[in-house]
Amino acid sequence: MARIVGMDVLDIRFPTSRDLDGSDAMNPDPDYSAAYVVLRTDDGPDGYGFAFTIGRGNDVQAAAIRALAGMVVGRSTPDTAAGLAALSRDLVGDSQLRWLGPEKGVAHMAVGAVVNAAWDLAARRAERPLWSFLATLAPEEIVGLVDFRYLTDALTEAEALDILRAAEPGREERSAHLRAAGYPAYSTSPGWLGYSDEKLVRLAKQVVADGFDMIKLKVGGSLADDVRRLRRAREAVGDGVRIAVDANQRWDVGPAIEWMRALAPYDPYWIEEPTSPDDVLGHRTIAEALAPIRVATGEHVQNRVVFKQLLQTGALSVLQLDAARVGGVNENVAILLLAAKFGVPVCPHAGGVGLCELVRHLSMFDYVAVSGSDEDRAIEWVDHLHEHFTDPAVVRGGRYLAPDQPGFSARIRDESLEWYAYPDGPQWSSR
């Protein structure tokens, strides 16, 4: 039986702060980074995963991943749903590791990186892209991936089975549609807070010409600047294009409401992360005050339990799961099922290195096997750093193409690993 015989962990950082790519009100100078993990097997192929950070602290995240090696190396290669469920349960449920969380922060993201690498490995062994590998599992196997602790007051195993069985009849047709037409995307590339007005307008016009019908702008630095930037963006793209805005947790509840009322004349489609991601009741207050402007959050929501509460209270109308924030594919399957139960569309967060590559698999699995719909859904697109991946995300005409290479698309090219390794890679040692 094949086994995992080694686990490599690398600190990889890209100097995106040089051009203010990724800049927002809370993170003015990010260097998109990956605490990158490789699961080595004794018979090949290997599995790849990562936790995403924005620079300082990536070494801490990498150290947390290394701390899991003793629970991973020597295991049989998990290449079935049952094996992947067992790995996730063992890592998430480890009594000493839970003390650092439980199920939150650096420790939980480390679990997510390893679990995602295991899914990449399993999909490679099955010779399928992850979205297709997941979507071919039986409903009972998919339910078996989920830890229902703390969820059953909102979603039971029986309800999850009903959701999955209801979506079974159209799986093949939806898979064929994905391969032919792709999945909707929206673009954040014009909207970084550090960009000039001229650059914002130029890029907004360009992405609309490229086929996108939605863009996103960062807000929260200065109200006067935000009003001007949103006005110029609206003038640039016209009334037929949706413009979402993202505050990256910048405000308290009251200022969030006041700020967004000032932006309301320019028809913002949603306000993303208006306040602390832990403040469920604050999000509900904002949602009630700003309707029909939608409230979106999720990239910093730490686990399925907080997502459950946001859904139960009506605190969000757009759910933005993140492929590398929670405990990996297994927990994101639980979050997708919760969203389907409450009828809330999922529009994943994908700003950052490698996140576009990963989340497209989760959205496509959701479309094929869970919600059965792409209505009011779109995956974020940020046109940065894709060239460093062996299976890069591709968007054409405002739609993500369905990946067809085996795995979870997490593998970074060897030359990029060498060049951007921190602190000794040439990109950093020469600075």
C-alpha positions in Angstrom: 0.0 0.0 0.0 1.3 3.4 -0.9 2.4 5.7 1.9 3.3 9.3 2.6 7.1 9.2 3.2 7.9 12.9 3.6 6.5 16.4 3.9 8.3 19.5 2.6 7.3 22.9 3.7 8.6 26.1 2.0 8.2 29.8 2.7 7.4 31.4 -0.7 6.8 35.1 -1.0 6.1 37.4 -4.0 6.9 41.1 -3.8 3.5 42.4 -4.8 3.9 45.5 -2.5 6.2 47.1 -5.1 3.3 48.0 -7.4 0.6 48.1 -4.6 -1.1 45.1 -6.1 -3.5 43.8 -3.4 -3.5 47.0 -1.5 -6.6 47.9 0.6 -7.6 49.9 3.6 -6.3 47.4 6.2 -3.4 45.9 4.2 -1.6 48.8 2.4 1.5 46.9 1.3 0.9 43.1 1.0 3.5 40.7 -0.3 1.4 37.7 -1.5 2.9 34.6 0.0 2.4 30.9 0.4 3.4 28.5 3.2 3.7 25.7 0.7 3.5 22.0 1.5 4.4 19.0 -0.6 3.3 15.5 0.5 5.9 13.0 -0.8 4.8 9.4 -1.5 6.7 6.2 -2.1 5.1 5.5 -5.5 4.1 8.9 -6.8 2.5 11.3 -7.6 3.1 13.8 -4.8 0.4 16.2 -3.4 0.6 20.0 -3.2 -1.1 22.6 -1.0 -0.5 25.9 0.8 -1.8 28.4 3.2 -2.0 32.0 1.9 -0.6 34.9 3.8 0.5 38.5 2.9 4.2 38.4 3.9 5.4 38.8 7.5 4.3 35.8 9.4 4.5 33.4 6.5 7.4 31.8 8.4 5.1 31.3 11.4 2.5 29.7 9.2 5.1 27.4 7.6 6.3 26.3 11.1 2.7 25.4 12.0 2.4 23.2 9.0 5.7 21.5 9.8 4.4 20.7 13.3 1.8 18.4 11.6 4.4 16.2 10.0 4.4 13.6 12.7 0.7 13.0 12.2 1.0 12.7 8.4 4.3 11.1 7.4 3.9 7.3 7.5 0.2 7.2 6.8 -1.3 5.3 4.0 -1.9 7.5 1.0 -5.5 8.8 1.4 -7.0 8.3 -2.0 -10.7 7.6 -1.1 -13.4 9.7 0.5 -13.1 7.6 3.6 -9.4 8.0 3.8 -9.6 11.8 3.3 -12.3 12.1 5.9 -10.1 10.2 8.4 -7.1 12.4 7.8 -9.2 15.5 8.3 -10.8 14.2 11.5 -7.4 13.2 12.9 -5.8 16.6 12.2 -8.8 18.8 13.3 -9.6 16.6 16.3 -6.0 16.3 17.7 -6.5 17.2 21.4 -3.2 19.1 21.8 -3.5 21.0 18.4 -7.1 22.0 19.3 -5.8 23.8 22.3 -4.3 26.3 19.9 -7.6 27.0 18.3 -9.9 25.3 18.5 -10.4 25.3 14.7 -9.2 28.8 14.0 -6.1 30.8 13.3 -2.7 29.6 12.2 -3.1 26.1 13.5 -6.4 25.5 11.6 -5.0 27.0 8.4 -2.0 24.6 8.7 -4.5 21.7 8.9 -6.2 23.2 5.8 -3.0 23.3 3.8 -2.2 19.6 4.6 -5.8 18.5 3.9 -5.8 20.4 0.6 -2.5 18.8 -0.3 -4.0 15.4 0.4 -7.0 16.1 -1.8 -4.6 17.2 -4.6 -2.8 13.9 -4.2 -6.0 11.9 -4.3 -7.3 13.7 -7.4 -3.9 13.2 -9.1 -4.1 9.5 -8.3 -7.6 9.4 -9.7 -6.4 11.3 -12.8 -9.2 13.8 -12.4 -9.3 17.6 -11.7 -10.5 18.0 -8.1 -13.9 19.5 -9.0 -14.7 16.4 -11.1 -13.3 14.0 -8.6 -15.5 15.4 -5.9 -18.6 15.6 -8.1 -18.4 11.9 -9.0 -18.6 10.8 -5.3 -21.9 9.4 -4.1 -24.0 11.6 -1.9 -23.3 9.3 1.1 -19.5 9.7 0.5 -19.8 13.5 0.3 -21.8 13.6 3.6 -19.1 11.3 5.1 -16.5 14.1 4.5 -18.3 16.5 6.8 -17.9 17.0 10.6 -21.5 17.8 11.7 -20.5 18.7 15.2 -21.9 22.1 16.1 -24.0 22.2 12.9 -27.0 20.0 13.5 -29.2 22.8 14.8 -28.9 24.3 11.3 -28.0 21.3 9.0 -28.4 17.6 9.7 -26.8 14.7 7.9 -30.3 13.8 6.5 -30.8 17.3 5.2 -27.4 17.3 3.6 -28.2 14.0 1.9 -31.4 15.4 0.6 -29.6 18.4 -0.9 -27.1 16.2 -2.7 -29.6 13.6 -3.9 -31.8 16.4 -5.3 -28.8 17.6 -7.4 -27.8 14.1 -8.7 -30.0 14.0 -11.8 -28.3 16.8 -13.6 -24.7 16.2 -12.7 -23.5 15.0 -16.2 -25.3 17.9 -18.0 -23.9 20.5 -15.7 -20.4 19.0 -16.0 -20.7 19.2 -19.8 -21.9 22.8 -19.5 -18.9 23.8 -17.4 -16.5 22.2 -19.9 -18.2 24.1 -22.7 -19.0 27.4 -21.2 -17.0 27.8 -18.0 -18.2 29.5 -14.7 -19.0 33.2 -14.1 -16.2 35.5 -12.9 -15.9 39.1 -11.6 -12.7 41.2 -11.6 -11.0 42.9 -8.6 -8.0 43.9 -10.7 -9.1 47.5 -11.3 -9.9 48.3 -7.7 -6.9 48.2 -5.5 -6.8 51.1 -3.1 -3.3 52.2 -4.0 -4.1 52.6 -7.7 -4.6 56.1 -9.1 -8.0 57.2 -10.5 -6.6 57.0 -14.0 -5.4 53.5 -13.5 -8.8 52.5 -12.0 -10.7 53.9 -14.9 -8.4 52.4 -17.5 -8.5 48.9 -16.0 -12.3 49.1 -15.3 -13.0 49.8 -19.0 -10.6 47.1 -20.0 -12.1 44.3 -17.9 -15.6 45.2 -19.1 -14.3 45.1 -22.7 -12.9 41.7 -21.8 -16.4 40.4 -21.0 -16.8 40.9 -17.2 -20.1 42.2 -16.0 -19.0 42.9 -12.5 -16.0 44.6 -10.9 -15.0 45.3 -7.3 -13.4 48.3 -5.7 -11.6 48.6 -2.3 -13.0 51.2 0.0 -12.4 52.5 3.5 -9.4 54.8 3.3 -11.1 58.1 2.9 -14.9 58.7 2.4 -14.2 61.6 0.0 -11.8 59.4 -2.0 -14.2 56.5 -2.0 -17.1 58.7 -3.3 -14.9 60.1 -6.1 -13.5 56.7 -7.1 -16.8 55.0 -7.1 -18.3 57.8 -9.1 -15.5 57.6 -11.7 -15.9 53.8 -11.9 -19.6 54.1 -12.4 -19.1 56.7 -15.2 -16.5 54.4 -16.8 -18.5 51.2 -16.9 -22.1 52.5 -17.1 -25.2 51.3 -15.3 -25.3 47.8 -16.7 -22.2 46.6 -14.9 -22.3 45.7 -11.2 -19.8 47.3 -8.9 -19.1 45.6 -5.5 -17.1 47.3 -2.8 -14.9 45.8 -0.2 -13.9 47.5 3.2 -11.6 44.6 4.4 -13.0 44.9 8.0 -12.2 48.7 8.2 -15.3 49.9 10.1 -17.3 49.7 13.2 -21.0 48.9 12.7 -22.3 52.5 12.8 -19.6 54.0 10.5 -20.1 51.1 8.0 -23.8 52.0 7.7 -23.1 55.7 7.3 -20.2 55.2 4.9 -22.3 52.9 2.7 -25.2 55.3 2.6 -22.9 57.9 1.2 -21.9 55.5 -1.5 -25.4 54.3 -2.2 -26.1 56.8 -5.0 -23.6 54.9 -7.2 -25.5 51.6 -6.8 -22.9 49.3 -5.0 -23.9 45.7 -5.5 -22.5 44.4 -2.2 -20.4 45.6 0.7 -17.8 43.0 1.6 -16.3 42.6 5.0 -17.8 45.9 6.4 -16.7 45.0 10.0 -15.0 42.3 12.0 -15.6 38.9 10.5 -16.3 37.6 14.1 -19.1 40.0 14.6 -22.2 38.1 13.5 -24.7 40.4 15.1 -22.9 43.5 13.7 -23.2 42.0 10.2 -26.9 41.5 10.7 -27.4 45.1 11.9 -25.5 46.3 8.8 -27.5 44.0 6.5 -30.8 45.2 7.9 -29.9 48.9 7.6 -28.4 48.8 4.1 -30.9 46.5 2.3 -31.2 46.1 -0.7 -27.4 46.5 -0.8 -26.1 43.0 -0.1 -23.6 42.1 2.6 -20.8 39.7 1.7 -18.2 38.1 3.9 -16.1 34.9 4.3 -12.4 35.3 3.5 -11.5 35.7 7.2 -14.4 33.7 8.7 -12.5 31.1 10.6 -14.7 28.0 10.5 -18.0 26.4 9.6 -19.6 27.4 13.0 -19.3 31.1 12.3 -20.6 30.6 8.8 -23.6 28.7 10.3 -24.4 31.7 12.6 -24.1 34.2 9.8 -26.6 32.2 7.8 -28.9 31.5 10.7 -29.2 35.2 11.6 -29.5 36.5 8.0 -26.3 38.5 8.5 -25.0 37.9 4.9 -26.6 37.5 1.5 -23.4 36.5 -0.3 -21.1 33.8 1.2 -17.4 34.1 0.3 -15.7 30.9 1.3 -11.9 30.8 1.0 -10.0 27.7 -0.1 -7.1 28.2 2.3 -8.6 29.9 5.4 -10.6 27.0 7.0 -9.7 23.3 7.4 -9.5 22.5 3.8 -11.8 20.8 1.3 -13.7 18.9 3.9 -14.8 21.9 5.8 -15.6 23.8 2.7 -17.9 21.0 1.6 -19.7 21.6 4.9 -19.9 25.4 4.2 -21.3 24.8 0.7 -24.0 22.5 2.1 -24.9 25.2 4.7 -25.2 27.8 2.0 -27.4 25.5 -0.1 -29.6 24.8 2.9 -30.1 28.6 3.5 -30.4 29.5 -0.2 -27.4 31.9 -0.1 -25.2 32.1 -3.2 -21.5 31.4 -2.9 -19.0 33.8 -4.5 -15.6 32.7 -3.3 -12.8 35.0 -2.3 -9.9 34.5 -4.7 -7.6 37.5 -4.2 -4.1 36.3 -3.5 -1.5 33.8 -4.8 -3.0 30.5 -5.9 -6.5 31.2 -4.6 -8.1 31.6 -8.0 -6.5 28.3 -8.9 -8.1 26.5 -5.9 -11.6 28.1 -5.5 -12.7 27.5 -9.1 -12.7 23.7 -8.2 -15.0 24.3 -5.2 -17.4 26.5 -7.1 -17.6 24.1 -9.9 -18.2 21.2 -7.5 -21.0 23.2 -5.9 -22.6 23.9 -9.3 -22.4 20.2 -10.4 -23.2 18.4 -7.2 -24.6 20.7 -4.4 -26.6 23.8 -5.4 -27.0 22.9 -9.1 -27.0 26.6 -9.9 -24.7 29.4 -11.0 -27.3 32.1 -10.7 -26.1 35.2 -8.8 -22.7 33.4 -8.4 -19.3 34.5 -9.6 -15.7 33.7 -8.6 -13.4 36.6 -7.9 -10.6 37.0 -10.5 -7.4 38.8 -9.8 -4.9 38.8 -12.7 -1.7 38.3 -10.7 0.8 35.5 -10.3 -0.9 32.8 -12.3 2.2 32.2 -14.3 3.8 30.5 -11.3 1.4 27.6 -11.3 1.6 24.4 -13.4 -2.2 24.5 -13.9 -3.0 28.2 -13.9 -6.5 29.5 -13.7 -7.7 30.9 -17.1 -10.6 33.3 -17.6 -12.0 34.1 -21.1 -15.0 36.3 -21.8 -15.5 36.9 -18.1 -15.8 33.2 -17.3 -13.4 30.7 -15.6 -12.5 27.8 -17.9 -13.0 24.4 -16.2 -9.6 22.9 -15.3 -8.9 19.5 -16.9 -5.6 18.6 -15.4 -5.5 16.1 -12.5 -5.3 17.5 -9.0 -6.3 20.7 -7.1 -4.1 23.1 -9.2 -2.0 23.9 -6.2 1.5 23.0 -7.6 3.9 26.0 -8.0 6.5 25.7 -10.7 9.9 24.5 -9.5 11.7 27.6 -10.9 9.3 29.9 -9.1 9.9 28.0 -5.8 13.6 28.5 -6.3 13.4 32.2 -7.3 10.9 33.4 -4.6 12.0 31.3 -1.6 12.3 33.5 1.4 14.8 34.8 2.5 17.4 33.1 0.4 15.9 33.0 -3.1 17.3 35.4 -5.7 14.2 37.6 -5.6 14.8 38.4 -1.9 18.6 37.9 -1.3 19.3 40.6 -4.0 17.1 43.2 -2.4 
